Amino acid sequence: MRQVLFLLLLAAPLLCVPALVTAAPDMKLVMVQLLHRHGARTAEPSYNKTQICGDTPCGYLTWPGIEMLGKTGAFLRSRYNTDASVVSEPMFPSEDYDLDVAYSRSTDVQRTLQSAESFLRGFFPNLKSLYPAIHTVPEQDDYILYTNYVPQFQFYWSLDMAGVRAVCNPVVDRNFPDFSTLTTIAQEVYSEGYCSDFTRRTDCAFTLFDIAVSKEAIGELENYPKLKTNRVRLSQVAREHFARQYVYNRSDTRCFQQGSSGQPILQEFVKNIGAAMAGTSSYKLYHYSAHDTTLSRIACSLQDTADDGLLPPFAQTLVLELLQNLSDSSYHVRVLRGHTGQSRASGFEFAWEPDWQLKCMSASGQLYNASGNRCSVADFTRFVQWSAAPAGSTGYCYLDEKYRQLRNCPEGGIGAGEAWQALSTGCQYYRKRCPLYSCDAGYMLDSSSLQCVCVALSCLLTSSTAGPGLPDGSPHGAANNTTAKTSGLSAGGTAAVAMGTFCIGALLAGFVTAAVLLCCKHRKRAAFPEV
């Protein structure tokens, strides 16, 4: 009995060991990818900017915004260096910024570039060792992080406001049945003029919500009690506004053909995962700085329509962790999402969003909720391809009938010497963005004039005009209204003359070539006589 008690006493301290062992991960963390929204910024009104935005220019990052991203970086550094449930040893032990370990990319917007640097300063405390290298491309060329410039979304904003209001106005009316409530809120924040037009009540509500969240972050929302009281109701209009654009529905032809709105960055994530698994990438951290629209599109692509998904708060961060199973070497993905507090009272501390749920797809094509927001790389990739990839090569250049009508491009094109066709602003935009899909069969886009020019025999023979080539310069102006002079011949006559001219030219070329060869042969014989 004494021996048993002695053994139990010896074993008692070991009872604590399993807790340490089980806390150690059974998965090795291989790589981290994250995309965050910029931190808090001032509002972006088109009017009364000084009164609304104060000393900080409208749309610029504020000091609370800088603090948000610094706190986010520090939180994640701690997770990947000291959290025993995630790593068994520090993944980023050095406090120095290392270009060989971390890759950063941002949209070409001041607030996202500044937010990217703020995050890196939190993640690498000794950032002074090397200035951060943050990759970017011009906004209009950024199809990965800033897809606002693809025709679908550009036309949504510039050509389809009637459609937007038709969807969002009922939400405004439901939340603000008395329009005077909206105008009273507007008076509080120097927006009474902008919000005086009842037909633009959706625009008004969306702008007031933007002002509310910007004031909350800098601790000034308390100064506007009506705005504070109605903040949640205003958010419902903004939520519907984003849902109208980004929610993905495979049964909708446009969605299916274009692919989901978040597919470019999701494909980038998948590509980076493949590179890490193949050992062709040295990066342990892929870091992207973007916008609420970027995150909202990703959320909709991943079938998430929660409030935080459709209305990403400032500094919201989506994290993808690539894990390798220590027993069978299989690879898995864990996807998490969180954000900092949005007010000074919160201290801007970062926390995970408890209602976030990752979905994956099994080999049999069944969608399922991933346990612990983790699934195999194969199931994650399969889900991304199912929910994101376009059905054909047209992708974002695909437009449904409504948007083709809004684009307003003329049918067919022109033959050589014919007057230019008048092009709407929408048509010019589309042809610049999607040159491969701008012209009908038999026509080719002229990149300078944006005209579809006939290059096939089928349309050349049906051309009824001939004359000088296309005039130089812009497709705008008098050239659009100038009718090219005709030659007086029918289309068949024009073709016959052209063919006759070609044959005569070919015969002449043959005679000249034969004469030259005879001369050369004669000279060679004279210079090198046989011996």
Order of alpha helices (4+ residues) and beta strands (2+ residues): alpha-alpha-beta-alpha-alpha-beta-alpha-beta-alpha-alpha-alpha-alpha-alpha-alpha-alpha-alpha-beta-alpha-alpha-beta-beta-beta-beta-beta-beta-alpha-alpha-alpha-beta-beta-alpha-alpha
